[in-house]
Amino acid sequence: MMKTLIRGTRFGRTVRRNAKRYLYNVRYRKVLQASDFPPEVWIENTNCCNARCVMCPRDKHTRPQGIMDFSTYARLIEEIALYKDAVKRIHLHNYGEPLLDKDLPRKVKFAKEKGIRHTYFVTNAAALTPAMSRDLIEAGLDEFKISFYGTDRETYNSTMRGLDFGTTINNVKDFFRVRAELGVSKPRVIIQYLPQESNKGRTDDFTAIFKDVIGKDSGDSMSIFSLHDFGEGGKNDPWGDDICSICNYPWRTMVILHDGRVVLCCLDYNGVQTMGDVKKNSISEIWNSSAYTKAREDFKKLDYNGYPFCMKCELIR
């Protein structure tokens, strides 16, 4: 009880920040060691989307929209395959709806044929037709997550604007039917709910919808997630003195946009903090570049001044 009271006070928050700055971070700086190649690679197959979800900074998304061409994608996969034992997985998405890329099953299949350990993406499932489900399963997709932010037509349609509750839930059910017909356990599925005002936070109703649909023997699961403040997409002012955490993104993940530019973080929806371009340099060259080295050094010092998007991100406080 006393711990709860202290944590909720201004004094408690100060204690927590100082503990991170002067105790935890001392050890964490030693743990953070750069690898020769990114442990995870996010390849944004497209930044186009068929929804206008209320919590998404889509209205501030001004960079050109498009789909990564297969030749660029194939070249990236071929390089990743050289480090396949070190790469935990590739994310075939970033900021957009991956199923709008009609080549997605082909891209998944190519990655698996090259020995990529784990392929994954996040989708709203509005375009997850039975035919697409079959193609993705047969391509060898390992896992995907479905964002499903409503529990009935009213809450779903008002949160995931532009989509339809009935269409999407039928797509989800059809996927499980097709997977069962094919007699396989992959891809594993995570169905995620994001409680917020527009969907009335009905977590129990969400669980009730899917508890008898998912295949627990396949490792499927449901997830309740909390809303993230998208840096410049949400907060107006930098965190300033509240900054106390080392963001580990420059050590664990590379994010490649559909046009080939590399950005520091998946939350950088407009691609303002670029680290390189895979059409000019390899993944390895960019990962080991002076730009990434400087970012790692700056982040260890909690110096985010040269990274305006990061200065407004909740993950550094």
Steps between C-alpha positions, in 0.01 A plus 500: 500500500781740597686421174186580300453832678862603448497398134199717427647819651730757345767391748447138396540585131822687577634199692413269211668727242816534707514125559491448123755773427759418763452133584330299226660685209852441632451126453290534184774697320733203543238253376427694182754382247459552127483186287643473149151478351156607628332224707164602350427662165174675421428524129211732423342331200253791480394808694158509333203423722131423458403634844498829687522377859431773753818444705732495197684818389388432145387861452862611556646244263637707212778288348423346157310172506599194305593131494855365512590343167588132505855546370593730790334264745676194356839670528432576868395143573808363328720710726302410812536133403876534539436574869195277542632333815533838671171655382211409728228596254399740227189716525332538163327818601549834670264789448218381277280199422724221365218306331457783248821370343379224266856367488507434874459119477776491237723707729435269794574194288824651370617575856425147619673348196809702591498353850364795697413365842182694580267711285238722661271798441209691655173543312148630552377191308249697292669359186562155645279317252491117498720506188757726670489280810576192294781674310668621820472160668644321197777761476621394844413806709602439861285746695281807470307731727148627436408844633132474592393808696129454558247252633197576283415696187465830687827492695706337224382724215542817708856403601633336183339748264463388141473133595196284573456283809307225325740470207810485718369252755389271217850524352653403834271200539563397139876505562469250785271286284747498209793421729308208649407372153866503401588309817782730609577691818675800345483790485448567867246780559481772763176699516556834669261743666576862586260631768412867448213743520370434149451125563399540866783275619293182500780252560269225629283524189810482281619186675156343467496554123823315431554252782330218308639605161876499550694176487680459829674187371661720235621747760244765408426763762320822583673817611379812681730788410532858622495807276838646406573870471649526149767761574410802287167337422378547856709706739560870433805563719827307558526302825793709623597414859273195491742319266658210686490191274737369236307400189646175367371531143842580343629170639212265421303610192547652157195648328507526120228709335336396173716747303823357643573763763599377845354672805599475864166373628172344385306781672654755263197487272619786277858381466661817636802339672672318215812291555573396142356355181518132401492600135841659555655283773454153644318428825832413662666824386217712636476307829872553560506858371610810688135611522397187690816507713429860600137421581607217731752723674246782538225272628730353764557855625124573492579768245205505261539865397599409146196274465189722519256212447654307789479803731121466507483120529375352827750214485788721618338613823 
